[in-house]
């Protein structure tokens, strides 16, 4: 019996008011950068996935970790990043986590 796939390992890095969610592989690094405006408001700035990693769900995995943190820590997300904003529009159930 094989273990279920838990998806790529996502690491969170915070440095003052800047941060990022990161997936590192031998093929490159995917990241979702954030700006922390306050304990209750975080801007999702930009999502970057190298071509070699496209189509594997890495951007979605990064976003899901940001959403999980927003639920747990009680902050709202400003979806400045086009990818994050497009995903927000596709998932109305996430709307309470966003500030638009």
N, CA, C and O atoms as a printed pandas DataFrame, in Angstrom:
     atom_number atom_name residue_name chain_id  residue_number  x_coord  y_coord  z_coord
0              1         N          UNK        A               1    0.849   -1.183    0.000
1              2        CA          UNK        A               1    0.000    0.000    0.000
2              3         C          UNK        A               1    0.891    1.242    0.000
3              4         O          UNK        A               1    1.828    1.338    0.793
4              5         N          UNK        A               2    0.598    2.189   -0.890
5              6        CA          UNK        A               2    1.381    3.410   -0.949
6              7         C          UNK        A               2    0.672    4.517   -0.188
7              8         O          UNK        A               2   -0.553    4.534   -0.064
8              9         N          UNK        A               3    1.470    5.431    0.312
9             10        CA          UNK        A               3    0.911    6.565    1.051
10            11         C          UNK        A               3    0.212    7.507    0.076
11            12         O          UNK        A               3    0.625    7.617   -1.078
12            13         N          UNK        A               4   -0.837    8.184    0.525
13            14        CA          UNK        A               4   -1.509    9.136   -0.358
14            15         C          UNK        A               4   -0.586   10.301   -0.685
15            16         O          UNK        A               4    0.250   10.689    0.131
16            17         N          UNK        A               5   -0.741   10.854   -1.877
17            18        CA          UNK        A               5    0.048   12.011   -2.289
18            19         C          UNK        A               5   -0.437   13.228   -1.509
19            20         O          UNK        A               5   -1.604   13.609   -1.603
20            21         N          UNK        A               6    0.454   13.830   -0.748
21            22        CA          UNK        A               6    0.086   15.003    0.046
22            23         C          UNK        A               6    0.394   16.295   -0.695
23            24         O          UNK        A               6    0.207   17.382   -0.149
24            25         N          UNK        A               7    0.862   16.187   -1.926
25            26        CA          UNK        A               7    1.184   17.375   -2.710
26            27         C          UNK        A               7    2.583   17.861   -2.408
27            28         O          UNK        A               7    3.291   17.286   -1.580
28            29         N          UNK        A               8    2.976   18.920   -3.084
29            30        CA          UNK        A               8    4.324   19.442   -2.892
30            31         C          UNK        A               8    4.492   20.070   -1.512
31            32         O          UNK        A               8    3.535   20.570   -0.921
32            33         N          UNK        A               9    5.715   20.036   -1.016
33            34        CA          UNK        A               9    6.026   20.639    0.283
34            35         C          UNK        A               9    6.101   22.158    0.127
35            36         O          UNK        A               9    6.896   22.675   -0.657
36            37         N          UNK        A              10    5.269   22.854    0.879
37            38        CA          UNK        A              10    5.231   24.315    0.831
38            39         C          UNK        A              10    5.862   24.860    2.105
39            40         O          UNK        A              10    5.533   24.434    3.212
40            41         N          UNK        A              11    6.771   25.808    1.926
41            42        CA          UNK        A              11    7.432   26.459    3.060
42            43         C          UNK        A              11    7.004   27.932    3.073
43            44         O          UNK        A              11    6.895   28.564    2.023
44            45         N          UNK        A              12    6.767   28.462    4.265
45            46        CA          UNK        A              12    6.418   29.879    4.416
46            47         C          UNK        A              12    7.618   30.618    4.987
47            48         O          UNK        A              12    8.231   30.179    5.960
48            49         N          UNK        A              13    7.947   31.757    4.361
49            50        CA          UNK        A              13    9.039   32.613    4.836
50            51         C          UNK        A              13    8.479   34.013    5.070
51            52         O          UNK        A              13    7.806   34.573    4.205
52            53         N          UNK        A              14    8.761   34.569    6.240
53            54        CA          UNK        A              14    8.313   35.924    6.575
54            55         C          UNK        A              14    9.530   36.738    7.000
55            56         O          UNK        A              14   10.348   36.281    7.799
56            57         N          UNK        A              15    9.639   37.958    6.452
57            58        CA          UNK        A              15   10.711   38.877    6.815
58            59         C          UNK        A              15   10.082   40.260    6.983
59            60         O          UNK        A              15    9.956   41.020    6.023
60            61         N          UNK        A              16    9.695   40.567    8.203
61            62        CA          UNK        A              16    9.029   41.841    8.467
62            63         C          UNK        A              16    7.660   41.885    7.816
63            64         O          UNK        A              16    6.796   41.058    8.108
64            65         N          UNK        A              17    7.466   42.861    6.927
65            66        CA          UNK        A              17    6.165   43.011    6.271
66            67         C          UNK        A              17    6.096   42.300    4.917
67            68         O          UNK        A              17    5.102   42.429    4.202
68            69         N          UNK        A              18    7.128   41.562    4.567
69            70        CA          UNK        A              18    7.166   40.819    3.303
70            71         C          UNK        A              18    7.215   39.331    3.605
71            72         O          UNK        A              18    7.718   38.909    4.646
72            73         N          UNK        A              19    6.686   38.547    2.681
73            74        CA          UNK        A              19    6.740   37.104    2.872
74            75         C          UNK        A              19    6.519   36.371    1.574
75            76         O          UNK        A              19    6.232   36.970    0.538
76            77         N          UNK        A              20    6.658   35.061    1.650
77            78        CA          UNK        A              20    6.384   34.241    0.479
78            79         C          UNK        A              20    6.111   32.808    0.894
79            80         O          UNK        A              20    6.586   32.330    1.925
80            81         N          UNK        A              21    5.339   32.146    0.065
81            82        CA          UNK        A              21    5.097   30.714    0.171
82            83         C          UNK        A              21    5.908   30.097   -0.962
83            84         O          UNK        A              21    5.823   30.551   -2.103
84            85         N          UNK        A              22    6.697   29.063   -0.657
85            86        CA          UNK        A              22    7.689   28.559   -1.604
86            87         C          UNK        A              22    7.600   27.050   -1.747
87            88         O          UNK        A              22    7.394   26.326   -0.773
88            89         N          UNK        A              23    7.761   26.588   -2.993
89            90        CA          UNK        A              23    7.970   25.173   -3.283
90            91         C          UNK        A              23    9.276   25.092   -4.055
91            92         O          UNK        A              23    9.407   25.687   -5.124
92            93         N          UNK        A              24   10.243   24.358   -3.517
93            94        CA          UNK        A              24   11.526   24.194   -4.194
94            95         C          UNK        A              24   11.657   22.772   -4.713
95            96         O          UNK        A              24   11.407   21.807   -3.990
96            97         N          UNK        A              25   12.050   22.656   -5.971
97            98        CA          UNK        A              25   12.307   21.353   -6.576
98            99         C          UNK        A              25   13.624   21.441   -7.337
99           100         O          UNK        A              25   14.197   22.522   -7.475
100          101         N          UNK        A              26   14.094   20.317   -7.824
101          102        CA          UNK        A              26   15.303   20.319   -8.651
102          103         C          UNK        A              26   15.074   21.074   -9.955
103          104         O          UNK        A              26   16.025   21.541  -10.582
104          105         N          UNK        A              27   13.815   21.194  -10.362
105          106        CA          UNK        A              27   13.479   21.853  -11.625
106          107         C          UNK        A              27   13.221   23.349  -11.486
107          108         O          UNK        A              27   13.032   24.038  -12.489
108          109         N          UNK        A              28   13.209   23.854  -10.270
109          110        CA          UNK        A              28   12.985   25.274  -10.076
110          111         C          UNK        A              28   12.212   25.573   -8.804
111          112         O          UNK        A              28   11.855   24.672   -8.044
112          113         N          UNK        A              29   11.962   26.853   -8.590
113          114        CA          UNK        A              29   11.268   27.330   -7.394
114          115         C          UNK        A              29    9.983   28.044   -7.793
115          116         O          UNK        A              29    9.994   28.942   -8.635
116          117         N          UNK        A              30    8.883   27.637   -7.183
117          118        CA          UNK        A              30    7.596   28.313   -7.354
118          119         C          UNK        A              30    7.349   29.130   -6.091
119          120         O          UNK        A              30    7.684   28.698   -4.988
120          121         N          UNK        A              31    6.756   30.324   -6.260
121          122        CA          UNK        A              31    6.505   31.151   -5.086
122          123         C          UNK        A              31    5.263   32.005   -5.258
123          124         O          UNK        A              31    4.867   32.361   -6.368
124          125         N          UNK        A              32    4.669   32.318   -4.127
125          126        CA          UNK        A              32    3.567   33.273   -4.028
126          127         C          UNK        A              32    4.031   34.311   -3.016
127          128         O          UNK        A              32    4.193   34.000   -1.836
128          129         N          UNK        A              33    4.248   35.551   -3.474
129          130        CA          UNK        A              33    4.739   36.589   -2.575
130          131         C          UNK        A              33    3.574   37.352   -1.959
131          132         O          UNK        A              33    2.521   37.519   -2.575
132          133         N          UNK        A              34    3.785   37.810   -0.730
133          134        CA          UNK        A              34    2.761   38.549    0.004
134          135         C          UNK        A              34    3.367   39.774    0.678
135          136         O          UNK        A              34    4.557   39.810    0.990
136          137         N          UNK        A              35    2.524   40.769    0.893
137          138        CA          UNK        A              35    2.866   41.944    1.697
138          139         C          UNK        A              35    1.901   41.971    2.870
139          140         O          UNK        A              35    0.686   41.904    2.688
140          141         N          UNK        A              36    2.446   42.069    4.069
141          142        CA          UNK        A              36    1.634   42.049    5.281
142          143         C          UNK        A              36    1.359   43.496    5.689
143          144         O          UNK        A              36    2.247   44.197    6.174
144          145         N          UNK        A              37    0.117   43.927    5.486
145          146        CA          UNK        A              37   -0.250   45.303    5.823
146          147         C          UNK        A              37   -0.558   45.456    7.299
147          148         O          UNK        A              37   -0.244   46.480    7.906
148          149         N          UNK        A              38   -1.173   44.433    7.874
149          150        CA          UNK        A              38   -1.541   44.443    9.288
150          151         C          UNK        A              38   -1.828   43.001    9.692
151          152         O          UNK        A              38   -1.837   42.118    8.834
152          153         N          UNK        A              39   -2.061   42.744   10.973
153          154        CA          UNK        A              39   -2.407   41.377   11.379
154          155         C          UNK        A              39   -3.704   40.870   10.748
155          156         O          UNK        A              39   -3.971   39.669   10.758
156          157         N          UNK        A              40   -4.511   41.783   10.200
157          158        CA          UNK        A              40   -5.796   41.365    9.626
158          159         C          UNK        A              40   -5.885   41.529    8.112
159          160         O          UNK        A              40   -6.929   41.242    7.527
160          161         N          UNK        A              41   -4.798   41.991    7.456
161          162        CA          UNK        A              41   -4.847   42.235    6.014
162          163         C          UNK        A              41   -3.508   41.910    5.354
163          164         O          UNK        A              41   -2.469   42.456    5.724
164          165         N          UNK        A              42   -3.554   41.001    4.358
165          166        CA          UNK        A              42   -2.359   40.566    3.632
166          167         C          UNK        A              42   -2.633   40.678    2.136
167          168         O          UNK        A              42   -3.672   40.226    1.655
168          169         N          UNK        A              43   -1.700   41.282    1.402
169          170        CA          UNK        A              43   -1.819   41.373   -0.054
170          171         C          UNK        A              43   -1.125   40.175   -0.684
171          172         O          UNK        A              43    0.036   39.900   -0.384
172          173         N          UNK        A              44   -1.831   39.460   -1.555
173          174        CA          UNK        A              44   -1.213   38.428   -2.392
174          175         C          UNK        A              44   -0.681   39.163   -3.618
175          176         O          UNK        A              44   -1.450   39.544   -4.500
176          177         N          UNK        A              45    0.647   39.362   -3.672
177          178        CA          UNK        A              45    1.268   40.204   -4.693
178          179         C          UNK        A              45    1.441   39.516   -6.044
179          180         O          UNK        A              45    1.003   40.026   -7.075
180          181         N          UNK        A              46    2.084   38.353   -6.020
181          182        CA          UNK        A              46    2.514   37.739   -7.283
182          183         C          UNK        A              46    2.734   36.245   -7.101
183          184         O          UNK        A              46    3.254   35.804   -6.075
184          185         N          UNK        A              47    2.338   35.476   -8.099
185          186        CA          UNK        A              47    2.613   34.042   -8.127
186          187         C          UNK        A              47    3.529   33.771   -9.306
187          188         O          UNK        A              47    3.276   34.227  -10.421
188          189         N          UNK        A              48    4.596   33.027   -9.051
189          190        CA          UNK        A              48    5.570   32.704  -10.092
190          191         C          UNK        A              48    5.845   31.207  -10.083
191          192         O          UNK        A              48    6.217   30.639   -9.057
192          193         N          UNK        A              49    5.655   30.571  -11.247
193          194        CA          UNK        A              49    5.932   29.144  -11.397
194          195         C          UNK        A              49    6.779   28.974  -12.657
195          196         O          UNK        A              49    6.343   29.363  -13.741
196          197         N          UNK        A              50    7.982   28.399  -12.541
197          198        CA          UNK        A              50    8.810   28.190  -13.733
198          199         C          UNK        A              50    8.106   27.293  -14.752
199          200         O          UNK        A              50    7.302   26.435  -14.388
200          201         N          UNK        A              51    8.414   27.498  -16.011
201          202        CA          UNK        A              51    7.798   26.702  -17.083
202          203         C          UNK        A              51    7.921   25.206  -16.834
203          204         O          UNK        A              51    6.992   24.451  -17.119
204          205         N          UNK        A              52    9.048   24.777  -16.310
205          206        CA          UNK        A              52    9.269   23.343  -16.067
206          207         C          UNK        A              52    8.289   22.774  -15.045
207          208         O          UNK        A              52    8.081   21.562  -14.996
208          209         N          UNK        A              53    7.687   23.638  -14.229
209          210        CA          UNK        A              53    6.767   23.181  -13.179
210          211         C          UNK        A              53    5.302   23.471  -13.500
211          212         O          UNK        A              53    4.418   23.107  -12.724
212          213         N          UNK        A              54    5.037   24.116  -14.626
213          214        CA          UNK        A              54    3.659   24.471  -14.974
214          215         C          UNK        A              54    2.792   23.228  -15.141
215          216         O          UNK        A              54    3.262   22.175  -15.571
216          217         N          UNK        A              55    1.527   23.375  -14.793
217          218        CA          UNK        A              55    0.562   22.305  -14.986
218          219         C          UNK        A              55    0.577   21.219  -13.930
219          220         O          UNK        A              55   -0.091   20.197  -14.089
220          221         N          UNK        A              56    1.315   21.415  -12.870
221          222        CA          UNK        A              56    1.416   20.416  -11.801
222          223         C          UNK        A              56    0.646   20.802  -10.544
223          224         O          UNK        A              56    0.665   20.067   -9.556
224          225         N          UNK        A              57   -0.029   21.943  -10.571
225          226        CA          UNK        A              57   -0.817   22.375   -9.418
226          227         C          UNK        A              57   -0.023   23.106   -8.354
227          228         O          UNK        A              57   -0.506   23.282   -7.235
228          229         N          UNK        A              58    1.194   23.539   -8.683
229          230        CA          UNK        A              58    2.015   24.207   -7.675
230          231         C          UNK        A              58    1.444   25.562   -7.270
231          232         O          UNK        A              58    1.436   25.893   -6.084
232          233         N          UNK        A              59    0.967   26.350   -8.231
233          234        CA          UNK        A              59    0.387   27.654   -7.888
234          235         C          UNK        A              59   -0.826   27.472   -6.980
235          236         O          UNK        A              59   -1.001   28.218   -6.016
236          237         N          UNK        A              60   -1.644   26.503   -7.280
237          238        CA          UNK        A              60   -2.825   26.227   -6.455
238          239         C          UNK        A              60   -2.407   25.785   -5.049
239          240         O          UNK        A              60   -3.024   26.195   -4.065
240          241         N          UNK        A              61   -1.372   24.958   -4.949
241          242        CA          UNK        A              61   -0.891   24.509   -3.638
242          243         C          UNK        A              61   -0.407   25.695   -2.804
243          244         O          UNK        A              61   -0.671   25.759   -1.604
244          245         N          UNK        A              62    0.297   26.626   -3.434
245          246        CA          UNK        A              62    0.761   27.817   -2.721
246          247         C          UNK        A              62   -0.432   28.626   -2.216
247          248         O          UNK        A              62   -0.458   29.054   -1.062
248          249         N          UNK        A              63   -1.414   28.832   -3.087
249          250        CA          UNK        A              63   -2.609   29.584   -2.703
250          251         C          UNK        A              63   -3.361   28.888   -1.580
251          252         O          UNK        A              63   -3.834   29.550   -0.656
252          253         N          UNK        A              64   -3.482   27.578   -1.640
253          254        CA          UNK        A              64   -4.200   26.857   -0.585
254          255         C          UNK        A              64   -3.527   27.028    0.773
255          256         O          UNK        A              64   -4.210   27.080    1.796
256          257         N          UNK        A              65   -2.206   27.117    0.798
257          258        CA          UNK        A              65   -1.522   27.360    2.073
258          259         C          UNK        A              65   -1.806   28.775    2.583
259          260         O          UNK        A              65   -1.994   28.977    3.783
260          261         N          UNK        A              66   -1.836   29.746    1.680
261          262        CA          UNK        A              66   -2.201   31.106    2.082
262          263         C          UNK        A              66   -3.629   31.135    2.628
263          264         O          UNK        A              66   -3.888   31.764    3.654
264          265         N          UNK        A              67   -4.550   30.462    1.951
265          266        CA          UNK        A              67   -5.941   30.410    2.415
266          267         C          UNK        A              67   -6.049   29.738    3.781
267          268         O          UNK        A              67   -6.799   30.189    4.647
268          269         N          UNK        A              68   -5.301   28.666    3.965
269          270        CA          UNK        A              68   -5.297   27.959    5.254
270          271         C          UNK        A              68   -4.814   28.880    6.371
271          272         O          UNK        A              68   -5.394   28.902    7.456
272          273         N          UNK        A              69   -3.753   29.639    6.101
273          274        CA          UNK        A              69   -3.249   30.588    7.099
274          275         C          UNK        A              69   -4.282   31.678    7.389
275          276         O          UNK        A              69   -4.457   32.074    8.542
276          277         N          UNK        A              70   -4.967   32.164    6.350
277          278        CA          UNK        A              70   -5.988   33.200    6.547
278          279         C          UNK        A              70   -7.116   32.687    7.435
279          280         O          UNK        A              70   -7.587   33.399    8.322
280          281         N          UNK        A              71   -7.544   31.458    7.197
281          282        CA          UNK        A              71   -8.600   30.866    8.042
282          283         C          UNK        A              71   -8.133   30.748    9.489
283          284         O          UNK        A              71   -8.843   31.141   10.415
284          285         N          UNK        A              72   -6.948   30.210    9.670
285          286        CA          UNK        A              72   -6.431   29.948   11.012
286          287         C          UNK        A              72   -6.108   31.238   11.764
287          288         O          UNK        A              72   -6.423   31.366   12.948
288          289         N          UNK        A              73   -5.476   32.197   11.071
289          290        CA          UNK        A              73   -4.975   33.391   11.744
290          291         C          UNK        A              73   -5.932   34.584   11.684
291          292         O          UNK        A              73   -5.687   35.606   12.326
292          293         N          UNK        A              74   -7.015   34.460   10.922
293          294        CA          UNK        A              74   -8.039   35.498   10.914
294          295         C          UNK        A              74   -7.728   36.732   10.089
295          296         O          UNK        A              74   -8.273   37.801   10.364
296          297         N          UNK        A              75   -6.867   36.617    9.086
297          298        CA          UNK        A              75   -6.632   37.776    8.222
298          299         C          UNK        A              75   -7.386   37.612    6.907
299          300         O          UNK        A              75   -7.805   36.513    6.543
300          301         N          UNK        A              76   -7.548   38.736    6.201
301          302        CA          UNK        A              76   -8.181   38.726    4.881
302          303         C          UNK        A              76   -7.123   39.012    3.832
303          304         O          UNK        A              76   -6.109   39.651    4.111
304          305         N          UNK        A              77   -7.370   38.531    2.624
305          306        CA          UNK        A              77   -6.406   38.600    1.530
306          307         C          UNK        A              77   -6.880   39.608    0.486
307          308         O          UNK        A              77   -8.030   39.566    0.050
308          309         N          UNK        A              78   -5.991   40.510    0.091
309          310        CA          UNK        A              78   -6.240   41.409   -1.032
310          311         C          UNK        A              78   -5.630   40.730   -2.262
311          312         O          UNK        A              78   -4.411   40.566   -2.324
312          313         N          UNK        A              79   -6.457   40.329   -3.246
313          314        CA          UNK        A              79   -5.968   39.537   -4.373
314          315         C          UNK        A              79   -5.379   40.381   -5.507
315          316         O          UNK        A              79   -5.950   40.436   -6.596
316          317         N          UNK        A              80   -4.246   41.035   -5.260
317          318        CA          UNK        A              80   -3.586   41.839   -6.287
318          319         C          UNK        A              80   -3.050   40.957   -7.421
319          320         O          UNK        A              80   -3.076   41.360   -8.584
320          321         N          UNK        A              81   -2.577   39.782   -7.093
321          322        CA          UNK        A              81   -2.045   38.829   -8.075
322          323         C          UNK        A              81   -3.174   38.350   -9.003
323          324         O          UNK        A              81   -4.220   37.924   -8.512
324          325         N          UNK        A              82   -2.988   38.410  -10.327
325          326        CA          UNK        A              82   -4.033   37.952  -11.254
326          327         C          UNK        A              82   -4.437   36.491  -11.054
327          328         O          UNK        A              82   -5.616   36.161  -11.173
328          329         N          UNK        A              83   -3.484   35.615  -10.753
329          330        CA          UNK        A              83   -3.826   34.208  -10.525
330          331         C          UNK        A              83   -4.720   34.064   -9.297
331          332         O          UNK        A              83   -5.742   33.380   -9.346
332          333         N          UNK        A              84   -4.338   34.701   -8.208
333          334        CA          UNK        A              84   -5.123   34.617   -6.972
334          335         C          UNK        A              84   -6.515   35.203   -7.197
335          336         O          UNK        A              84   -7.508   34.638   -6.738
336          337         N          UNK        A              85   -6.593   36.331   -7.900
337          338        CA          UNK        A              85   -7.893   36.948   -8.152
338          339         C          UNK        A              85   -8.771   36.059   -9.037
339          340         O          UNK        A              85   -9.976   35.961   -8.805
340          341         N          UNK        A              86   -8.189   35.420  -10.036
341          342        CA          UNK        A              86   -8.957   34.512  -10.903
342          343         C          UNK        A              86   -9.472   33.312  -10.115
343          344         O          UNK        A              86  -10.609   32.884  -10.312
344          345         N          UNK        A              87   -8.651   32.769   -9.233
345          346        CA          UNK        A              87   -9.084   31.638   -8.413
346          347         C          UNK        A              87  -10.182   32.061   -7.440
347          348         O          UNK        A              87  -11.126   31.309   -7.197
348          349         N          UNK        A              88  -10.054   33.265   -6.887
349          350        CA          UNK        A              88  -11.098   33.798   -5.994
350          351         C          UNK        A              88  -12.434   33.862   -6.732
351          352         O          UNK        A              88  -13.470   33.485   -6.185
352          353         N          UNK        A              89  -12.404   34.340   -7.970
353          354        CA          UNK        A              89  -13.636   34.461   -8.755
354          355         C          UNK        A              89  -14.261   33.097   -9.054
355          356         O          UNK        A              89  -15.480   32.987   -9.180
356          357         N          UNK        A              90  -13.430   32.063   -9.166
357          358        CA          UNK        A              90  -13.932   30.710   -9.456
358          359         C          UNK        A              90  -14.454   29.988   -8.218
359          360         O          UNK        A              90  -15.152   28.981   -8.332
360          361         N          UNK        A              91  -14.120   30.499   -7.043
361          362        CA          UNK        A              91  -14.471   29.817   -5.795
362          363         C          UNK        A              91  -15.213   30.769   -4.856
363          364         O          UNK        A              91  -14.604   31.335   -3.949
364          365         N          UNK        A              92  -16.516   30.952   -5.061
365          366        CA          UNK        A              92  -17.267   31.874   -4.203
366          367         C          UNK        A              92  -17.238   31.481   -2.727
367          368         O          UNK        A              92  -17.444   32.328   -1.858
368          369         N          UNK        A              93  -16.986   30.212   -2.438
369          370        CA          UNK        A              93  -16.911   29.773   -1.041
370          371         C          UNK        A              93  -15.709   30.380   -0.315
371          372         O          UNK        A              93  -15.667   30.388    0.915
372          373         N          UNK        A              94  -14.745   30.883   -1.063
373          374        CA          UNK        A              94  -13.572   31.524   -0.463
374          375         C          UNK        A              94  -13.800   33.004   -0.174
375          376         O          UNK        A              94  -12.981   33.624    0.505
376          377         N          UNK        A              95  -14.871   33.578   -0.663
377          378        CA          UNK        A              95  -15.098   35.022   -0.588
378          379         C          UNK        A              95  -14.895   35.610    0.814
379          380         O          UNK        A              95  -14.341   36.705    0.917
380          381         N          UNK        A              96  -15.315   34.943    1.902
381          382        CA          UNK        A              96  -15.100   35.525    3.231
382          383         C          UNK        A              96  -13.623   35.740    3.587
383          384         O          UNK        A              96  -13.311   36.494    4.508
384          385         N          UNK        A              97  -12.723   35.085    2.865
385          386        CA          UNK        A              97  -11.296   35.219    3.153
386          387         C          UNK        A              97  -10.658   36.389    2.415
387          388         O          UNK        A              97   -9.489   36.702    2.640
388          389         N          UNK        A              98  -11.420   37.037    1.533
389          390        CA          UNK        A              98  -10.863   38.089    0.689
390          391         C          UNK        A              98  -11.422   39.457    1.026
391          392         O          UNK        A              98  -12.542   39.593    1.517
392          393         N          UNK        A              99  -10.605   40.470    0.747
393          394        CA          UNK        A              99  -11.003   41.864    0.858
394          395         C          UNK        A              99  -10.759   42.487   -0.513
395          396         O          UNK        A              99   -9.615   42.616   -0.948
396          397         N          UNK        A             100  -11.832   42.870   -1.183
397          398        CA          UNK        A             100  -11.673   43.412   -2.542
398          399         C          UNK        A             100  -12.158   44.837   -2.637
399          400         O          UNK        A             100  -12.095   45.440   -3.709
